[in-house]
Amino acid sequence: MITTKYPNVLSSSSICKDHVKNAAGDDLGKIEDLMIDLHSGRIAYAVLSFGGFLKMGNKLFAIPWEALTLDATKKEFILHVEKSRLENAAGFDKDNWPNMADATFGSALYRHYGFKPYWEEAA
């Protein structure tokens, strides 16, 4: 049996609830959900909860999957954007999600975080 320090696949249940930090080590919240692109099978977005106190007032943010990397040793994800960019992002609450299937929403989101949408590369 071959084991690896860095897994090639993870279950969605092991990813959800993982903590997210930035490169400076600031705690940014945790992954609440994953949004799957049904046409490509890719993870389009991770939904990150951020802010609030004792889970009161937490906002949710869609984050391009490419903006996150796994720190397998610490079992957490690193978000490679400035904390201020996350704070200035358009968030939403748990009862009022945006239409994440809307290409306009997705394109604006990816560009906010400095990434080119993967579906534009395939076109």
N, C-alpha and C positions, 0 to 999 in steps of 0.2 A: 504494500500500500504506500502510495506517495502522498506525503503531506506537504503543504506549502504554508508559509507564513502569511502570504497574501492570497486570499481566496479568489477564484475566478468567477464564482457565482455565490450569491447570498439570497436567502429567503426574504421576502418582503417583510415578514414579521420580525426578522432580526434587524432589518434596517429601520423600520418604524420604531420610534421611541429612542433611537440613538441620538446622542447629544452632538451638537454642532458647535465648533469653535472657529475663530478666524486664525490667520497665521500668527497673530500676536498673542493667541491664547485666550482671548475674550470669549466667554460663554455666550453663544448667540441663540440658544434655545435647543429644540429637538425636532426631529423629523416626525411629522404626524401622519403623512400619507405619501403615496407615490402615484403619479398620474402616468398611465401607460398609453403610448401612441398605438392604437390598434392596427393601423396600417403597416407600420414598420416593426412593431414589437419592442421598440425602444422605450426607455423611461424618458418621458418628455420633461417632467418637472418633479422635484421633491417639494412637498408642502412643509414649510418650516414654521413652527410657532415661536414667536419672539416677543419679548416685552411683558409687561404686566407684573403683578405681584401675587403670589399664591394662585397662579392660573387665572386671576381676575384681570381682564383687560388685555389678555394675550391677543395679538394679531397674528394672522396667518399670512404667509408670503409664499408665492410660487417661485422656486429657484431653478434655473436650468440645471439639469443633472450634470452637465459638463463642468459646472462651477464647483462641484464637490469632489473631494478625494477622500478615500478611506485611510485612516490611521488604524491599521489592523491591530497593532500592539495595544493601543489605548481604547480600541473599540468605539471610535467616534469618527465623525466626518469633519473635514476642514473645508470651510468656505473661503475660496480665494477671491474675495472682494473686501473692500474697506467696510467697516461697520457703518460708517456714515451713508454709504450707498444703500445698505439694507434699510437703515432708518428712513431714508428718503424714497424708498420703493412704495408702490401702491399695494397696500395690504388689504386684507378683507377679514370679515369675522366668520365664525364657524357656521352661521346660518345664512350667509349671503356670499356665496362663491361666485367668482366671475366665470364666464364661459371660456373654459380653458381649451376648448376645441376651436375657438375662433383664431384664425391665422393672424389677424391684426393684433389681438391680445398677445399671442405668442411672440410675434416679431418684436413688438415693443418691449416685452419682458426680457427677451434674450439681449437686445441691444442695451437696455438699461444696465445689465450686468456685464456688458462688454463682450458678448459672444454672438457669433453668427448663427442664426437658426439652422439646425441640421437639415430641415426639409428644404431650405433654399440651396444647400450644397447638392442635394440629390436632383434638383430640377435642371 
